Amino acid sequence: MSARHGTAHASLAVLGIKLRQLDLVGPIRDEVRVAQKTVRHTPGEKLYDAFIALLAGAQDLVELNRRLRADPALQAAFGRAACAEQSVVQDTLDACTTANVAQMEQALDRIYREQSCGYRHDYDRTWQLLDVDVSGLPCGKKSALATTGYFAKPLGRVRS
Protein backbone atom coordinates (compact mmCIF):
# COMPACT_ATOMS: atom_id res chain seq x y z
CA MET A 1 0.00 0.00 0.00
CA SER A 2 1.15 3.56 -0.59
CA ALA A 3 2.53 5.86 2.09
CA ARG A 4 -0.85 7.57 2.24
CA HIS A 5 -3.02 5.81 4.81
CA GLY A 6 -5.84 8.33 5.11
CA THR A 7 -8.91 8.95 3.03
CA ALA A 8 -11.49 11.70 2.76
CA HIS A 9 -14.07 8.93 2.47
CA ALA A 10 -13.65 7.20 5.84
CA SER A 11 -17.30 6.14 6.19
CA LEU A 12 -17.24 4.78 2.65
CA ALA A 13 -14.05 2.88 3.46
CA VAL A 14 -15.88 1.16 6.33
CA LEU A 15 -18.64 0.21 3.89
CA GLY A 16 -15.99 -1.18 1.54
CA ILE A 17 -14.62 -3.41 4.27
CA LYS A 18 -18.13 -4.70 5.04
CA LEU A 19 -18.90 -5.33 1.36
CA ARG A 20 -15.69 -7.37 1.11
CA GLN A 21 -16.69 -9.41 4.17
CA LEU A 22 -20.07 -10.14 2.59
CA ASP A 23 -18.46 -10.72 -0.83
CA LEU A 24 -21.35 -8.64 -2.13
CA VAL A 25 -19.99 -8.34 -5.67
CA GLY A 26 -19.15 -12.05 -5.86
CA PRO A 27 -22.17 -12.81 -8.07
CA ILE A 28 -21.11 -10.06 -10.51
CA ARG A 29 -17.53 -11.38 -10.56
CA ASP A 30 -18.82 -14.94 -11.11
CA GLU A 31 -21.58 -14.31 -13.66
CA VAL A 32 -20.73 -11.23 -15.76
CA ARG A 33 -18.27 -12.11 -18.55
CA VAL A 34 -17.27 -9.13 -20.69
CA ALA A 35 -15.38 -10.25 -23.82
CA GLN A 36 -12.28 -8.14 -23.31
CA LYS A 37 -8.65 -9.00 -22.78
CA THR A 38 -6.99 -8.44 -19.43
CA VAL A 39 -3.80 -6.41 -19.45
CA ARG A 40 -3.59 -5.17 -15.87
CA HIS A 41 -7.16 -5.27 -14.52
CA THR A 42 -9.89 -7.79 -15.34
CA PRO A 43 -13.17 -6.52 -16.79
CA GLY A 44 -14.83 -7.42 -13.46
CA GLU A 45 -12.32 -5.31 -11.54
CA LYS A 46 -12.95 -2.39 -13.87
CA LEU A 47 -16.72 -2.68 -13.30
CA TYR A 48 -16.00 -2.75 -9.56
CA ASP A 49 -13.87 0.41 -9.89
CA ALA A 50 -16.79 2.16 -11.61
CA PHE A 51 -19.12 1.06 -8.79
CA ILE A 52 -16.75 2.36 -6.10
CA ALA A 53 -16.35 5.68 -7.93
CA LEU A 54 -20.14 6.08 -8.02
CA LEU A 55 -20.33 5.37 -4.30
CA ALA A 56 -17.62 8.02 -3.79
CA GLY A 57 -19.87 10.59 -5.45
CA ALA A 58 -18.71 10.55 -9.06
CA GLN A 59 -21.35 12.04 -11.34
CA ASP A 60 -19.55 10.83 -14.46
CA LEU A 61 -16.96 8.17 -15.14
CA VAL A 62 -14.40 10.86 -15.93
CA GLU A 63 -14.30 11.57 -12.17
CA LEU A 64 -12.97 8.07 -11.43
CA ASN A 65 -9.35 9.24 -11.59
CA ARG A 66 -9.94 12.07 -9.15
CA ARG A 67 -12.28 10.28 -6.73
CA LEU A 68 -10.89 6.75 -6.62
CA ARG A 69 -7.56 6.47 -8.43
CA ALA A 70 -6.11 9.30 -6.35
CA ASP A 71 -7.24 7.64 -3.09
CA PRO A 72 -5.23 4.44 -2.44
CA ALA A 73 -6.67 4.07 1.07
CA LEU A 74 -10.20 3.90 -0.34
CA GLN A 75 -9.05 1.42 -2.99
CA ALA A 76 -7.53 -0.77 -0.27
CA ALA A 77 -10.72 -0.67 1.81
CA PHE A 78 -12.57 -2.18 -1.15
CA GLY A 79 -9.83 -4.77 -1.67
CA ARG A 80 -8.21 -3.12 -4.67
CA ALA A 81 -4.41 -2.78 -4.78
CA ALA A 82 -4.75 -0.29 -7.65
CA CYS A 83 -7.48 1.29 -9.72
CA ALA A 84 -7.92 1.18 -13.49
CA GLU A 85 -7.68 4.46 -15.39
CA GLN A 86 -11.06 5.95 -16.30
CA SER A 87 -10.65 5.57 -20.07
CA VAL A 88 -9.91 1.85 -19.62
CA VAL A 89 -13.04 1.46 -17.47
CA GLN A 90 -15.03 3.30 -20.15
CA ASP A 91 -13.67 0.88 -22.78
CA THR A 92 -14.96 -2.01 -20.68
CA LEU A 93 -18.42 -0.47 -20.41
CA ASP A 94 -18.38 0.15 -24.18
CA ALA A 95 -17.50 -3.54 -24.72
CA CYS A 96 -20.58 -4.70 -22.80
CA THR A 97 -23.28 -6.40 -24.84
CA THR A 98 -26.96 -7.08 -24.23
CA ALA A 99 -25.87 -10.52 -22.98
CA ASN A 100 -23.68 -8.77 -20.36
CA VAL A 101 -26.66 -6.66 -19.29
CA ALA A 102 -28.69 -9.86 -18.83
CA GLN A 103 -25.81 -11.39 -16.85
CA MET A 104 -25.68 -8.28 -14.66
CA GLU A 105 -29.44 -8.49 -14.06
CA GLN A 106 -29.06 -12.13 -12.98
CA ALA A 107 -26.17 -11.26 -10.69
CA LEU A 108 -28.10 -8.37 -9.10
CA ASP A 109 -31.10 -10.65 -8.63
CA ARG A 110 -28.84 -13.16 -6.87
CA ILE A 111 -27.42 -10.41 -4.65
CA TYR A 112 -30.95 -9.29 -3.76
CA ARG A 113 -32.03 -12.85 -2.92
CA GLU A 114 -28.92 -13.52 -0.81
CA GLN A 115 -28.67 -10.19 1.03
CA SER A 116 -32.11 -8.58 1.20
CA CYS A 117 -34.43 -8.77 4.16
CA GLY A 118 -37.24 -7.83 1.78
CA TYR A 119 -36.76 -11.01 -0.24
CA ARG A 120 -37.00 -13.18 2.88
CA HIS A 121 -40.00 -11.35 4.36
CA ASP A 122 -42.85 -13.61 5.52
CA TYR A 123 -45.81 -12.00 3.77
CA ASP A 124 -48.21 -14.65 5.14
CA ARG A 125 -47.38 -13.60 8.70
CA THR A 126 -47.40 -9.81 8.39
CA TRP A 127 -47.38 -6.91 5.99
CA GLN A 128 -44.10 -5.41 4.91
CA LEU A 129 -43.89 -1.73 5.82
CA LEU A 130 -42.04 0.59 3.47
CA ASP A 131 -40.97 4.11 4.31
CA VAL A 132 -40.80 6.56 1.43
CA ASP A 133 -39.63 10.15 1.88
CA VAL A 134 -40.89 12.39 -0.92
CA SER A 135 -39.90 15.67 0.71
CA GLY A 136 -37.37 17.88 -1.02
CA LEU A 137 -33.99 18.55 0.49
CA PRO A 138 -33.10 22.12 1.45
CA CYS A 139 -30.77 23.86 -0.98
CA GLY A 140 -29.95 27.24 -2.42
CA LYS A 141 -30.97 28.50 -5.86
CA LYS A 142 -27.45 27.98 -7.22
CA SER A 143 -26.92 24.48 -5.80
CA ALA A 144 -25.50 21.89 -8.18
CA LEU A 145 -28.26 19.82 -9.83
CA ALA A 146 -30.98 21.77 -7.99
CA THR A 147 -34.35 21.80 -9.69
CA THR A 148 -37.42 23.84 -8.98
CA GLY A 149 -40.58 22.20 -7.78
CA TYR A 150 -43.56 22.55 -5.48
CA PHE A 151 -43.35 21.71 -1.81
CA ALA A 152 -46.12 22.33 0.72
CA LYS A 153 -43.66 24.11 3.03
CA PRO A 154 -41.00 25.51 0.68
CA LEU A 155 -38.91 27.16 3.40
CA GLY A 156 -35.25 26.66 2.53
CA ARG A 157 -36.04 24.93 -0.75
CA VAL A 158 -35.76 26.15 -4.32
CA ARG A 159 -39.10 27.57 -5.45
CA SER A 160 -40.57 27.68 -8.93
C-alpha positions as CSV (number, residue, x, y, z in Angstrom):
1,M,0.0,0.0,0.0
2,S,1.2,3.6,-0.6
3,A,2.5,5.9,2.1
4,R,-0.9,7.6,2.2
5,H,-3.0,5.8,4.8
6,G,-5.8,8.3,5.1
7,T,-8.9,9.0,3.0
8,A,-11.5,11.7,2.8
9,H,-14.1,8.9,2.5
10,A,-13.6,7.2,5.8
11,S,-17.3,6.1,6.2
12,L,-17.2,4.8,2.7
13,A,-14.1,2.9,3.5
14,V,-15.9,1.2,6.3
15,L,-18.6,0.2,3.9
16,G,-16.0,-1.2,1.5
17,I,-14.6,-3.4,4.3
18,K,-18.1,-4.7,5.0
19,L,-18.9,-5.3,1.4
20,R,-15.7,-7.4,1.1
21,Q,-16.7,-9.4,4.2
22,L,-20.1,-10.1,2.6
23,D,-18.5,-10.7,-0.8
24,L,-21.4,-8.6,-2.1
25,V,-20.0,-8.3,-5.7
26,G,-19.1,-12.1,-5.9
27,P,-22.2,-12.8,-8.1
28,I,-21.1,-10.1,-10.5
29,R,-17.5,-11.4,-10.6
30,D,-18.8,-14.9,-11.1
31,E,-21.6,-14.3,-13.7
32,V,-20.7,-11.2,-15.8
33,R,-18.3,-12.1,-18.5
34,V,-17.3,-9.1,-20.7
35,A,-15.4,-10.3,-23.8
36,Q,-12.3,-8.1,-23.3
37,K,-8.6,-9.0,-22.8
38,T,-7.0,-8.4,-19.4
39,V,-3.8,-6.4,-19.5
40,R,-3.6,-5.2,-15.9
41,H,-7.2,-5.3,-14.5
42,T,-9.9,-7.8,-15.3
43,P,-13.2,-6.5,-16.8
44,G,-14.8,-7.4,-13.5
45,E,-12.3,-5.3,-11.5
46,K,-13.0,-2.4,-13.9
47,L,-16.7,-2.7,-13.3
48,Y,-16.0,-2.8,-9.6
49,D,-13.9,0.4,-9.9
50,A,-16.8,2.2,-11.6
51,F,-19.1,1.1,-8.8
52,I,-16.8,2.4,-6.1
53,A,-16.4,5.7,-7.9
54,L,-20.1,6.1,-8.0
55,L,-20.3,5.4,-4.3
56,A,-17.6,8.0,-3.8
57,G,-19.9,10.6,-5.5
58,A,-18.7,10.6,-9.1
59,Q,-21.4,12.0,-11.3
60,D,-19.6,10.8,-14.5
61,L,-17.0,8.2,-15.1
62,V,-14.4,10.9,-15.9
63,E,-14.3,11.6,-12.2
64,L,-13.0,8.1,-11.4
65,N,-9.3,9.2,-11.6
66,R,-9.9,12.1,-9.1
67,R,-12.3,10.3,-6.7
68,L,-10.9,6.7,-6.6
69,R,-7.6,6.5,-8.4
70,A,-6.1,9.3,-6.3
71,D,-7.2,7.6,-3.1
72,P,-5.2,4.4,-2.4
73,A,-6.7,4.1,1.1
74,L,-10.2,3.9,-0.3
75,Q,-9.1,1.4,-3.0
76,A,-7.5,-0.8,-0.3
77,A,-10.7,-0.7,1.8
78,F,-12.6,-2.2,-1.2
79,G,-9.8,-4.8,-1.7
80,R,-8.2,-3.1,-4.7
81,A,-4.4,-2.8,-4.8
82,A,-4.7,-0.3,-7.7
83,C,-7.5,1.3,-9.7
84,A,-7.9,1.2,-13.5
85,E,-7.7,4.5,-15.4
86,Q,-11.1,6.0,-16.3
87,S,-10.7,5.6,-20.1
88,V,-9.9,1.9,-19.6
89,V,-13.0,1.5,-17.5
90,Q,-15.0,3.3,-20.2
91,D,-13.7,0.9,-22.8
92,T,-15.0,-2.0,-20.7
93,L,-18.4,-0.5,-20.4
94,D,-18.4,0.1,-24.2
95,A,-17.5,-3.5,-24.7
96,C,-20.6,-4.7,-22.8
97,T,-23.3,-6.4,-24.8
98,T,-27.0,-7.1,-24.2
99,A,-25.9,-10.5,-23.0
100,N,-23.7,-8.8,-20.4
101,V,-26.7,-6.7,-19.3
102,A,-28.7,-9.9,-18.8
103,Q,-25.8,-11.4,-16.8
104,M,-25.7,-8.3,-14.7
105,E,-29.4,-8.5,-14.1
106,Q,-29.1,-12.1,-13.0
107,A,-26.2,-11.3,-10.7
108,L,-28.1,-8.4,-9.1
109,D,-31.1,-10.7,-8.6
110,R,-28.8,-13.2,-6.9
111,I,-27.4,-10.4,-4.6
112,Y,-30.9,-9.3,-3.8
113,R,-32.0,-12.9,-2.9
114,E,-28.9,-13.5,-0.8
115,Q,-28.7,-10.2,1.0
116,S,-32.1,-8.6,1.2
117,C,-34.4,-8.8,4.2
118,G,-37.2,-7.8,1.8
119,Y,-36.8,-11.0,-0.2
120,R,-37.0,-13.2,2.9
121,H,-40.0,-11.3,4.4
122,D,-42.8,-13.6,5.5
123,Y,-45.8,-12.0,3.8
124,D,-48.2,-14.6,5.1
125,R,-47.4,-13.6,8.7
126,T,-47.4,-9.8,8.4
127,W,-47.4,-6.9,6.0
128,Q,-44.1,-5.4,4.9
129,L,-43.9,-1.7,5.8
130,L,-42.0,0.6,3.5
131,D,-41.0,4.1,4.3
132,V,-40.8,6.6,1.4
133,D,-39.6,10.1,1.9
134,V,-40.9,12.4,-0.9
135,S,-39.9,15.7,0.7
136,G,-37.4,17.9,-1.0
137,L,-34.0,18.5,0.5
138,P,-33.1,22.1,1.5
139,C,-30.8,23.9,-1.0
140,G,-29.9,27.2,-2.4
141,K,-31.0,28.5,-5.9
142,K,-27.5,28.0,-7.2
143,S,-26.9,24.5,-5.8
144,A,-25.5,21.9,-8.2
145,L,-28.3,19.8,-9.8
146,A,-31.0,21.8,-8.0
147,T,-34.4,21.8,-9.7
148,T,-37.4,23.8,-9.0
149,G,-40.6,22.2,-7.8
150,Y,-43.6,22.5,-5.5
151,F,-43.3,21.7,-1.8
152,A,-46.1,22.3,0.7
153,K,-43.7,24.1,3.0
154,P,-41.0,25.5,0.7
155,L,-38.9,27.2,3.4
156,G,-35.2,26.7,2.5
157,R,-36.0,24.9,-0.8
158,V,-35.8,26.1,-4.3
159,R,-39.1,27.6,-5.4
160,S,-40.6,27.7,-8.9
